[in-house]
């Protein structure tokens, strides 16, 4: 290893150690006149709490506020001086008026334009808050009047859709009380909003990703790992496996582009040391509205010693299902009921998917208590099967034609997949459907570094790092809407889209095309259509369609669960139904912020 590499690694280690230390000094939160790190109380039912606004009339001011999360003071984007933005509480059936003012200072590093997108909310296109589509954005010194009828209930959130302002703090929880009684009971109600914070200017972080996309991947495989694999799998399998990863210029430990080596994870705006606490009395039923408002992080959430009964997903009721743990993708929300008893405190534990960090809070009978915090789980290692390449990651010694793997299975630089369809590859057909076909726009495309061979819905798969961990883990297969298909029609047509990317170039898109080069998708007003997504990358992408519901289908093509964000792990192929009932131009994108900014976004035009 070169001295430059050693210096760089040592510098990273020092900075990480330093950052962990200063977190011990800073509990996190907004620097305000009434205390350096004020702790908000998030009991939704409790009137008069700080940072909770309810009713139909709202005045929201987007500004810049100094915050101290890690020991360094940095400028955050805030709403009414609050990080997270205030919890807004609406009521289904009312009309809300939200006057949003842009009070960013002239010298703001976060730009001049501002916006708010109401995530998962059904509304007119010009109220959706995406600059450049059906809305011009909010200029400095201007106020935009959002006005729309509230057609739904449940747990949602809101965030900026301007540049990287979401990463800088412009996000907040949104609770809508339903008209009809809810099909479950509870005594207390808390929001648990999970986010990721960086002291870096988010634009500088994006530039770093473009130059060195694996900057945060400290856990690359070592010589010691090689010999352990030889011991377990044999020389032939280990050499073949390493060869494939080398030809792809990828690493099986690269689960997320930005992780705990850069991020500090927050729960309701505070670090683990801040110890956000929700109070309970033994035997009460507590509703936790868990929102992933992060920019780039999938969280795995559990409360050791407590079962969680999931009662809603993305604001929509599901048949109750009881689990120990669940993965929540960026932009998803899950409502769970817990019944704490038998001890005075329980830890809410959320670790990132790559196992590089965590954030924790506490449920307790009084302030100041803590329960033990579990250790972060071992880091997961991706296999070829995780990426839709059949069983190749498990029996490499028995594979022949490895030279063809480089051209076919891995499809590095977009080579022809047809070479894989004969010989020893023929047995890898999935469900009798043969190899996955790919759009012509992926052929020879310098922005596509791999394609999946045998994708599957994998709805019953808990995901990389969660399989066989001794806990009951939620899967999409376990989520079932508590209502039948609200449309009832079979889809009249189908659109297949591939999620594509190039890891080294940090280029992302649909069908090998970035946003600026792609024509809009056109839906006919009132039609019922099916969108099929195929993940051709080694990353997990939460895909969000604005303005309309995404009705995920089961593996037989039946309506399964209504969501606003569909998570797409590597190697998956998932279909969902859409009723095109919202005229206008809408955003459709990966909700990993830097993937969206790097091109994984499309326009959807719903036209009569």
C-alpha positions in Angstrom: 0.0 0.0 0.0 1.3 3.5 -0.9 2.2 6.0 1.8 -0.5 8.3 0.2 -3.1 5.5 0.8 -1.9 5.0 4.3 -2.0 8.7 5.1 -5.5 8.9 3.6 -6.7 5.9 5.6 -5.1 7.2 8.8 -6.7 10.6 8.2 -10.1 9.0 7.8 -9.7 7.0 11.0 -8.6 10.0 12.9 -11.6 12.1 11.7 -14.0 9.2 12.4 -12.6 8.9 15.9 -12.7 12.6 16.5 -16.3 12.8 15.3 -17.4 10.0 17.6 -15.7 11.8 20.5 -17.4 15.1 19.9 -20.8 13.4 19.7 -20.2 12.8 23.3 -20.2 16.5 23.9 -23.1 17.4 21.6 -26.5 16.0 22.0 -27.5 17.4 18.7 -30.3 19.8 17.7 -30.9 23.4 16.8 -28.8 26.1 18.4 -31.5 28.4 19.9 -31.8 31.2 22.4 -33.6 29.0 24.9 -30.9 26.3 25.2 -28.1 24.9 23.1 -29.8 21.6 22.4 -33.5 21.8 23.3 -35.4 18.5 23.4 -38.7 18.6 21.7 -41.5 16.3 23.0 -43.1 14.5 20.2 -46.3 13.1 21.7 -48.8 13.8 19.0 -51.8 13.7 21.3 -50.3 16.2 23.8 -51.5 19.8 23.2 -49.1 22.7 23.3 -45.9 20.9 22.7 -43.1 22.7 20.9 -42.7 22.2 17.2 -46.3 20.9 16.7 -48.6 22.9 14.5 -52.2 21.8 13.8 -55.3 23.1 12.1 -55.9 24.4 8.6 -53.9 27.6 8.5 -50.1 27.5 8.6 -47.3 30.0 8.1 -44.0 28.3 7.5 -40.7 30.2 7.0 -37.8 28.4 5.3 -34.5 29.9 6.7 -31.0 29.0 7.7 -30.1 28.3 11.3 -26.8 27.3 12.9 -26.9 23.8 14.4 -24.4 21.8 16.3 -24.7 18.1 15.9 -21.1 16.9 16.1 -19.3 19.6 18.0 -19.0 21.9 14.9 -21.5 24.6 14.2 -22.9 24.3 10.7 -25.8 26.1 8.8 -28.9 24.0 8.4 -32.1 24.7 6.4 -34.9 24.9 8.9 -38.6 25.7 9.0 -39.6 28.2 11.6 -36.2 27.7 13.1 -36.8 24.0 13.8 -34.8 20.9 12.9 -36.7 18.7 12.0 -39.3 21.1 10.6 -42.5 21.3 12.8 -44.8 18.4 13.0 -47.9 19.3 11.0 -51.2 17.9 12.0 -54.0 18.0 9.5 -57.5 16.4 9.4 -58.8 14.4 6.5 -61.7 16.2 4.7 -60.4 19.7 5.5 -58.8 22.2 3.2 -55.3 23.3 4.3 -53.7 26.6 3.6 -49.9 26.7 3.9 -48.1 30.0 3.3 -44.5 29.0 2.8 -42.0 31.9 2.8 -38.4 31.7 1.5 -36.3 33.6 4.1 -32.9 32.2 3.1 -30.1 34.7 3.5 -28.4 36.1 0.4 -25.1 34.3 1.3 -26.7 30.9 1.9 -24.6 28.0 0.7 -27.8 26.1 0.1 -29.0 28.3 -2.8 -31.6 30.9 -3.3 -34.7 28.9 -4.4 -36.8 26.9 -1.9 -39.7 24.4 -2.0 -41.7 21.9 0.0 -43.0 18.6 -1.4 -45.8 16.9 0.6 -44.6 13.3 0.3 -47.3 10.8 -0.5 -50.1 13.4 -0.5 -52.8 13.4 -3.2 -53.1 17.0 -4.5 -53.1 19.1 -7.7 -49.8 19.1 -9.6 -49.1 22.8 -9.0 -49.3 22.1 -5.2 -46.8 19.2 -5.3 -43.8 21.4 -4.8 -41.2 20.2 -7.4 -39.5 23.1 -9.1 -39.3 22.9 -12.9 -42.3 20.7 -13.3 -45.7 22.2 -12.4 -44.2 24.8 -10.0 -41.5 27.4 -10.4 -40.0 27.1 -6.9 -40.1 29.8 -4.2 -37.6 32.7 -4.8 -35.8 34.4 -1.9 -38.2 36.9 -0.3 -41.2 35.2 -1.9 -44.1 33.3 -0.4 -46.0 30.5 -2.1 -49.5 29.6 -1.1 -50.2 25.9 -1.0 -53.9 25.2 -0.8 -55.5 21.8 -1.3 -58.2 19.4 0.0 -56.9 16.7 2.3 -58.1 13.4 0.9 -56.4 10.9 3.2 -55.3 10.0 6.7 -52.2 8.5 8.2 -48.5 9.2 8.7 -46.5 11.1 6.1 -43.8 13.6 5.8 -42.6 16.7 3.9 -39.3 17.9 2.5 -37.5 20.1 0.1 -37.3 19.3 -3.6 -34.7 22.0 -4.3 -31.1 20.9 -4.9 -29.7 19.3 -1.7 -31.8 21.2 0.9 -33.4 18.0 2.2 -29.9 16.8 3.3 -29.3 20.1 5.0 -32.4 19.7 7.3 -35.5 20.7 5.4 -37.7 17.7 6.4 -40.6 17.3 8.8 -43.3 14.8 10.0 -46.9 15.1 8.9 -49.8 13.4 10.7 -53.3 13.4 9.2 -56.2 12.4 11.5 -58.7 10.2 9.6 -62.4 10.9 9.4 -63.3 7.3 10.2 -62.2 5.6 13.4 -58.9 3.7 13.1 -59.0 -0.1 13.3 -56.7 -0.3 16.3 -56.4 1.3 19.7 -53.5 3.0 21.5 -52.9 5.2 24.5 -50.0 7.3 23.4 -48.8 8.4 20.0 -45.2 9.3 19.1 -43.4 10.3 15.9 -40.0 8.7 15.4 -38.3 10.4 12.5 -35.0 8.9 11.4 -32.6 11.1 9.4 -28.9 11.4 8.4 -26.8 14.5 9.0 -23.4 15.6 7.6 -21.3 18.6 8.5 -20.2 18.7 4.8 -21.9 21.1 2.4 -24.2 18.6 0.6 -23.1 19.9 -2.8 -19.5 19.1 -1.8 -20.6 15.6 -0.8 -22.2 15.1 -4.2 -19.0 16.3 -5.9 -17.0 13.8 -3.8 -19.3 11.0 -4.8 -18.8 11.8 -8.5 -15.0 11.8 -8.0 -14.7 8.8 -5.6 -17.9 6.9 -5.2 -16.4 4.4 -2.8 -15.0 7.0 -0.4 -17.1 5.7 2.5 -16.4 2.0 1.9 -13.9 1.3 4.6 -14.7 -2.4 4.8 -13.2 -3.6 1.5 -12.2 -7.3 1.7 -8.7 -8.1 2.9 -6.1 -10.9 2.5 -7.4 -12.3 5.7 -10.9 -12.5 4.3 -9.5 -14.2 1.2 -8.0 -17.0 3.2 -11.1 -17.4 5.4 -13.1 -17.9 2.2 -10.6 -20.4 0.9 -11.0 -22.3 4.1 -14.8 -22.3 3.8 -15.3 -22.5 0.1 -12.1 -23.8 -1.5 -9.5 -22.2 -3.8 -11.5 -22.5 -7.1 -14.7 -20.9 -5.7 -12.8 -18.1 -3.9 -10.7 -17.2 -6.9 -13.7 -17.3 -9.2 -15.7 -15.1 -6.9 -12.9 -12.5 -6.5 -12.4 -12.5 -10.3 -16.0 -11.6 -10.9 -16.0 -8.8 -8.5 -12.7 -7.6 -9.9 -14.1 -7.6 -13.5 -17.1 -5.6 -12.3 -14.8 -3.2 -10.4 -17.2 -3.5 -7.5 -16.9 -4.7 -3.9 -19.4 -7.0 -2.1 -19.3 -4.7 1.0 -20.5 -1.6 -0.9 -24.2 -1.5 0.3 -24.6 2.2 0.5 -22.8 5.2 -1.1 -22.8 7.3 2.0 -22.8 5.7 5.4 -21.9 6.2 9.1 -18.3 7.1 8.2 -19.7 10.4 6.9 -23.2 10.6 8.5 -24.4 11.2 12.0 -27.7 9.5 12.4 -30.5 11.3 14.2 -33.8 10.4 15.8 -36.2 13.4 16.0 -33.2 15.7 15.4 -31.0 14.4 18.2 -28.1 11.9 18.4 -28.0 8.8 20.5 -26.4 10.8 23.3 -29.3 13.2 23.2 -31.5 10.1 24.1 -34.9 11.2 22.7 -37.4 9.6 25.2 -41.0 8.7 24.8 -42.8 8.2 28.2 -45.2 5.3 28.9 -47.0 3.6 31.8 -46.6 -0.1 32.0 -49.3 -1.9 30.0 -50.2 1.0 27.8 -50.3 0.6 24.0 -48.0 3.0 22.3 -48.3 4.0 18.7 -44.9 4.8 17.0 -45.1 6.6 13.7 -41.7 5.7 12.2 -40.6 7.9 9.3 -37.4 7.5 7.3 -36.7 11.1 6.3 -33.0 10.5 5.5 -31.3 11.4 2.3 -29.4 8.1 1.6 -30.0 5.6 4.5 -32.0 2.4 4.9 -32.5 1.7 8.6 -33.1 -1.6 10.3 -35.3 -0.9 13.3 -36.0 -2.9 16.4 -36.8 -2.5 20.1 -35.1 -5.3 22.1 -37.5 -6.9 24.4 -40.6 -5.7 22.6 -42.7 -7.0 19.7 -43.9 -4.5 17.2 -47.2 -4.9 15.5 -47.2 -3.1 12.1 -50.6 -1.5 11.5 -49.9 0.9 8.6 -47.4 1.3 5.8 -46.9 4.6 4.0 -50.0 6.0 5.7 -52.3 3.1 4.6 -53.8 0.5 6.9 -52.4 -3.1 6.6 -53.6 -6.3 8.3 -51.7 -6.2 11.6 -48.5 -8.2 11.5 -46.2 -8.7 14.5 -42.4 -8.7 14.1 -39.2 -8.1 15.9 -37.5 -5.9 13.3 -38.1 -4.2 10.0 -36.1 -2.4 7.3 -37.4 1.0 6.4 -36.3 2.5 3.1 -35.7 6.2 2.6 -39.1 7.9 2.4 -41.2 5.0 3.8 -43.3 5.2 6.9 -44.4 2.4 9.2 -46.9 2.7 12.1 -46.4 0.1 14.8 -48.1 -0.6 18.2 -45.9 -1.7 21.1 -47.0 -2.7 24.7 -44.0 -2.0 27.0 -44.2 -3.8 30.3 -41.9 -5.7 32.7 -39.1 -3.1 32.7 -38.8 0.6 33.0 -36.9 1.4 29.8 -36.6 0.0 26.3 -34.2 1.0 23.5 -35.4 2.1 20.1 -32.5 0.9 17.9 -32.0 1.9 14.2 -28.8 0.7 12.5 -28.0 1.5 8.9 -28.1 -1.3 6.3 -24.4 -1.3 5.9 -23.8 -1.7 9.7 -21.6 1.4 9.9 -23.6 3.2 12.6 -26.8 3.6 14.4 -29.1 5.9 16.3 -31.0 5.1 19.4 -33.8 6.5 21.6 -35.7 5.3 24.6 -39.2 4.4 25.7 -39.2 4.9 29.5 -41.5 5.4 32.5 -39.6 8.6 33.3 -37.0 10.9 31.8 -33.4 10.0 32.3 -33.6 6.2 32.0 -31.9 4.1 29.4 -31.8 0.5 28.5 -28.8 -1.4 27.1 -28.0 -0.5 23.5 -27.3 -3.6 21.3 -24.1 -3.9 19.3 -24.3 -3.2 15.6 -24.8 -6.4 13.7 -21.9 -7.9 11.6 -21.4 -6.2 8.2 -23.3 -8.1 5.4 -21.4 -9.4 2.3 -23.2 -9.3 -1.0 -23.3 -12.4 -3.2 -24.1 -12.8 -6.9 -27.5 -14.2 -5.9 -28.2 -10.9 -4.1 -27.9 -9.2 -7.4 -30.1 -11.5 -9.5 -27.3 -13.6 -10.9 -28.8 -17.0 -10.0 -26.8 -19.2 -7.7 -23.5 -18.0 -8.9 -22.4 -16.6 -5.6 -22.8 -20.0 -3.9 -21.2 -22.6 -6.1 -18.5 -21.0 -8.1 -16.3 -24.1 -8.2 -18.8 -25.9 -10.3 -19.1 -23.1 -12.9 -17.5 -23.4 -16.3 -17.1 -20.8 -18.9 -15.8 -18.1 -16.5 -14.5 -16.1 -19.5 -18.1 -15.8 -20.6 -19.1 -14.5 -17.2 -17.3 -11.3 -17.8 -19.1 -10.6 -21.0 -22.5 -12.0 -20.1 -23.4 -12.3 -16.4 -21.6 -9.3 -15.2 -22.2 -7.4 -18.4 -19.5 -4.9 -17.5 -19.8 -1.9 -19.8 -23.0 -3.1 -21.2 -21.9 -6.2 -23.2 -24.4 -8.6 -24.9 -26.4 -10.8 -22.5 -27.2 -13.3 -25.2 -23.9 -15.0 -24.7 -25.2 -16.3 -21.4 -28.3 -18.0 -22.8 -26.5 -21.2 -23.8 -24.3 -23.9 -22.3 -23.9 -24.0 -18.6 -25.9 -20.8 -18.2 -29.1 -22.3 -19.5 -29.9 -23.9 -16.1 -30.1 -20.5 -14.5 -33.5 -19.6 -16.0 -35.9 -18.3 -13.3 -39.3 -19.8 -13.2 -39.1 -21.0 -16.8 -39.1 -17.4 -18.1 -35.5 -17.5 -19.3 -33.0 -14.7 -19.0 -34.1 -11.2 -18.3 -34.2 -9.1 -21.5 -32.9 -5.5 -21.4 -33.8 -2.4 -23.3 -31.7 -1.4 -26.3 -30.6 1.8 -24.6 -28.5 -0.3 -22.2 -26.5 -1.9 -25.0 -22.9 -0.7 -25.1 -23.9 2.1 -22.7 -20.9 3.6 -20.7 -23.4 4.6 -17.9 -24.4 0.9 -17.3 -21.8 -1.3 -15.5 -24.0 -4.4 -14.9 -27.3 -6.0 -15.7 -29.3 -8.6 -13.7 -29.8 -12.0 -15.2 -32.5 -13.7 -13.2 -34.4 -11.1 -11.2 -37.4 -12.1 -9.1 -39.9 -10.2 -6.9 -38.3 -11.6 -3.7 -41.2 -10.1 -1.6 -40.6 -12.7 1.1 -36.9 -11.9 1.4 -36.1 -9.7 4.5 -33.0 -8.4 2.7 -29.3 -8.5 2.8 -28.1 -8.6 6.4 -31.4 -9.6 7.9 -31.8 -13.2 6.8 -31.6 -15.9 9.4 -30.7 -13.5 12.2 -32.9 -15.2 14.8 -35.5 -12.4 14.7 -38.8 -12.2 13.0 -38.2 -9.6 10.3 -40.9 -7.8 8.3 -41.0 -8.4 4.5 -43.2 -6.9 1.8 -44.9 -10.4 1.5 -46.1 -9.9 5.1 -47.6 -6.5 4.4 -51.2 -6.8 3.1 -53.5 -3.9 2.7 -56.6 -4.0 5.0 -58.8 -3.2 1.9 -59.3 -4.7 -1.5 -57.9 -3.1 -4.7 -59.4 0.4 -4.6 -59.6 0.5 -8.4 -60.7 -3.1 -9.3 -59.6 -3.0 -12.9 -56.9 -5.1 -14.4 -54.1 -3.0 -15.9 -54.7 -2.1 -19.5 -51.0 -1.8 -20.4 -47.5 -2.4 -19.0 -44.4 -0.3 -18.8 -41.1 -1.9 -17.9 -38.3 0.2 -16.6 -34.8 -0.8 -15.6 -32.9 0.9 -12.7 -29.4 1.3 -14.0 -26.1 2.8 -12.9 -22.4 2.9 -13.1 -20.8 2.7 -9.6 -17.4 4.3 -10.4 -18.9 7.2 -12.4 -21.7 7.6 -9.9 -24.2 7.8 -12.8 -27.8 6.6 -12.3 -30.8 6.5 -14.4 -33.8 4.5 -15.9 -33.0 2.3 -18.9 -29.4 3.6 -19.0 -30.6 7.2 -19.5 -30.2 10.1 -17.1 -33.0 12.5 -16.5 -31.8 15.2 -18.8 -31.7 12.8 -21.8 -35.0 10.9 -21.2 -38.4 11.7 -22.7 -41.3 11.9 -20.3 -43.4 8.8 -19.5 -47.0 9.5 -20.7 -50.0 8.2 -18.9 -53.6 8.5 -20.2 -55.9 10.2 -17.7 -58.0 7.6 -15.9 -56.2 4.5 -17.2 -55.0 1.6 -15.0 -51.5 0.5 -15.9 -48.8 -1.7 -14.5 -45.2 -0.5 -14.0 -42.6 -3.2 -13.8 -39.2 -2.3 -12.3 -36.1 -4.3 -12.8 -33.1 -3.4 -10.7 -29.9 -3.8 -12.8 -27.6 -2.4 -10.2 -26.0 -3.6 -6.9 -27.7 -0.9 -4.9 -31.1 -0.8 -3.3 -33.4 2.0 -4.7 -36.6 3.3 -3.1 -38.7 4.5 -6.0 -41.4 7.2 -5.5 -44.1 8.2 -8.0 -45.6 11.6 -7.1 -49.3 12.3 -7.2 -50.6 8.7 -7.5 -50.6 5.6 -5.4 -48.3 2.6 -6.2 -50.3 -0.6 -5.7 -47.7 -3.3 -5.3 -48.6 -6.7 -6.7 -47.9 -10.1 -5.2 -45.9 -12.7 -7.2 -49.0 -13.8 -9.0 -49.8 -10.3 -10.2 -52.7 -9.6 -7.7 -53.1 -6.4 -5.7 -51.1 -6.8 -2.5 -50.3 -3.5 -0.7 -50.8 0.2 -1.4 -47.7 2.3 -1.0 -46.2 5.6 -2.2 -42.6 4.3 -2.2 -41.5 0.9 -3.5 -38.1 -0.4 -2.3 -36.1 -2.2 -5.0 -33.2 -4.3 -3.6 -30.6 -5.6 -6.1 -31.8 -8.4 -8.3 -35.5 -7.7 -7.8 -38.2 -7.3 -10.4 -41.5 -5.9 -9.0 -44.7 -4.9 -10.5 -47.3 -2.4 -9.3 -50.5 -0.9 -10.5 -51.1 2.8 -11.0 -54.4 4.6 -11.5 -53.6 7.7 -13.6 -56.1 9.9 -11.9 -54.0 13.1 -11.4 -53.6 15.4 -14.4 -50.3 17.2 -14.9 -46.6 16.7 -14.8 -45.2 14.6 -11.9 -41.8 13.6 -10.7 -40.8 9.9 -10.6 -37.5 9.1 -9.0 -35.2 7.1 -6.7 -35.6 8.7 -3.3 -31.9 8.3 -2.5 -31.2 12.1 -2.9 -27.8 11.8 -4.7 -29.1 9.1 -7.0 -31.9 11.4 -8.0 -29.5 14.3 -8.5 -27.2 12.0 -10.6 -30.0 11.1 -13.0 -32.4 8.5 -11.6 -35.5 10.5 -12.3 -38.2 10.8 -15.0 -41.1 13.1 -15.7 -44.5 11.5 -15.8 -47.2 13.4 -17.8 -50.8 12.5 -17.2 -52.8 13.7 -20.1 -56.4 13.5 -21.4 
